[in-house]
């Protein structure tokens, strides 16, 4: 217990200082070699709450655009990035004339929104005082695998430096 805080809320940084920390759900190494930490994970049903109509390209495009918008919080904001999901078009279930929104287009049934952090993108920034953050959204077919496995598979090839932003800790 450092400075009166439980061990799970503190960590030792690269300079040897003990700092308060957000609990890390998973440590992941990207293809670039950059280590990132998953600090929050929220899981949603892709079409949860859909009361009428059917999944179609326009609906899916609107969902993906909304998920890719920057997240605003009371004192800060975080960029968001959506990993492009696979889209499937099952066989026609009705005549095209009876489908007012175009053909059926389905995304995977689950999407995950993870908050990630890493060291600063700008190498001139002090890593004791700064970190980079990014919210990443990805779609998947199920939740059969452990969190670390499906999160690392989803974000492994991401170009972190292109999408994340630096901020003060």
C-alpha positions in Angstrom: 0.0 0.0 0.0 1.7 3.2 -1.2 0.8 6.5 0.4 -2.3 5.1 2.1 -3.8 3.7 -1.1 -4.5 0.0 -1.8 -1.9 -1.7 -4.2 -4.5 -2.2 -7.0 -4.9 1.6 -7.3 -1.2 2.4 -7.6 1.6 1.5 -10.0 5.2 2.3 -10.4 6.0 4.3 -13.6 9.1 4.3 -15.7 10.8 6.8 -13.4 10.2 4.7 -10.3 7.5 7.0 -8.9 4.4 5.5 -7.4 1.3 7.0 -9.0 -2.4 6.5 -8.7 -3.7 4.3 -11.5 -6.9 3.2 -13.1 -7.4 -0.5 -12.8 -6.2 -2.2 -16.0 -8.5 -4.9 -17.3 -6.0 -6.1 -19.9 -2.5 -5.3 -21.1 -2.2 -5.6 -24.9 0.8 -5.3 -27.2 -0.1 -3.9 -30.6 1.5 -5.1 -33.8 3.7 -2.0 -33.7 5.0 -3.2 -30.3 3.3 -0.4 -28.4 1.8 -1.6 -25.1 -1.7 -0.4 -24.4 -4.0 -0.9 -21.4 -7.7 -1.6 -21.6 -9.2 0.4 -18.7 -13.0 0.1 -19.4 -15.1 -2.2 -21.5 -18.8 -1.9 -22.3 -20.6 -4.5 -24.4 -23.8 -3.8 -26.3 -26.2 -5.7 -28.5 -25.9 -4.3 -32.0 -29.6 -4.1 -32.6 -30.8 -3.9 -29.0 -33.8 -1.6 -28.8 -34.8 -2.0 -32.5 -38.6 -1.9 -32.2 -39.6 -1.9 -35.9 -38.0 -2.1 -39.2 -35.0 -4.2 -40.1 -31.2 -3.8 -40.2 -30.2 -2.0 -43.4 -27.2 -0.1 -44.8 -28.5 3.3 -43.8 -29.2 2.2 -40.2 -25.8 0.6 -40.0 -24.0 3.6 -41.4 -25.7 5.9 -38.8 -24.7 3.5 -36.0 -21.1 3.4 -37.1 -20.9 7.2 -37.5 -22.4 7.7 -34.0 -20.0 5.2 -32.5 -17.0 6.9 -34.2 -17.8 10.3 -32.8 -15.6 11.9 -30.1 -16.8 11.2 -26.5 -17.4 14.3 -24.5 -17.1 14.2 -20.7 -17.6 17.0 -18.2 -13.9 18.0 -18.1 -12.3 16.3 -21.1 -13.0 14.5 -24.4 -11.5 11.4 -26.0 -11.3 10.5 -29.7 -13.1 7.4 -30.8 -12.2 5.0 -33.6 -14.5 2.2 -35.1 -12.8 -0.8 -36.6 -14.9 -1.5 -39.8 -17.2 -4.4 -39.1 -18.1 -7.1 -41.6 -21.5 -6.6 -43.2 -23.6 -9.5 -44.4 -26.6 -9.6 -46.7 -28.7 -12.7 -46.1 -30.9 -14.0 -48.9 -33.9 -12.0 -49.8 -36.8 -12.7 -47.5 -39.3 -10.4 -49.3 -39.8 -8.9 -52.7 -37.5 -5.8 -53.1 -40.6 -3.6 -53.7 -41.8 -4.5 -50.2 -38.5 -3.5 -48.6 -38.7 0.3 -48.1 -35.2 0.8 -46.7 -33.4 -1.3 -49.2 -32.0 -4.8 -48.7 -31.3 -6.3 -45.3 -27.8 -5.7 -44.1 -26.6 -7.2 -40.9 -23.6 -6.4 -38.7 -22.2 -8.8 -36.1 -24.6 -9.1 -33.1 -22.3 -7.6 -30.5 -20.2 -4.5 -30.3 -17.7 -3.6 -27.7 -16.5 -0.1 -26.7 -13.1 -0.2 -24.9 -11.2 2.7 -23.4 -7.5 2.3 -23.9 -4.5 4.2 -22.8 -0.8 4.1 -23.5 2.3 6.2 -23.2 2.3 9.6 -25.0 2.4 9.6 -28.8 4.6 12.8 -28.7 8.0 11.5 -27.6 8.8 15.0 -26.3 6.1 14.8 -23.6 7.0 13.5 -20.1 5.5 10.0 -19.7 5.1 10.7 -15.9 2.7 13.5 -16.7 1.2 12.5 -20.0 -0.5 9.5 -21.6 -2.4 8.9 -24.8 -6.0 7.8 -24.9 -8.4 6.3 -27.4 -11.8 4.7 -27.4 -12.0 1.8 -29.8 -15.2 0.2 -30.9 -15.3 -3.2 -32.6 -17.9 -5.7 -33.5 -17.9 -9.5 -32.9 -20.1 -12.5 -33.2 -20.1 -13.7 -29.6 -18.5 -13.4 -26.2 -17.2 -17.0 -26.0 -13.5 -16.0 -25.4 -11.9 -14.3 -22.4 -11.9 -10.4 -22.5 -8.1 -10.2 -23.0 -8.2 -12.5 -26.0 -11.1 -10.9 -27.9 -9.9 -7.3 -27.1 -6.3 -8.0 -28.2 -7.5 -9.7 -31.4 -9.7 -6.8 -32.3 -7.1 -4.0 -31.7 -3.9 -5.8 -32.5 -3.3 -4.1 -35.9 -4.4 -0.6 -35.0 -2.2 2.3 -35.9 -2.4 3.9 -32.4 -0.3 7.0 -33.2 -2.7 7.9 -36.0 -5.8 8.0 -33.8 -4.9 8.4 -30.1 -4.4 11.8 -28.5 -2.1 12.9 -25.7 -3.4 14.3 -22.5 -2.3 15.0 -19.0 -2.7 12.2 -16.5 
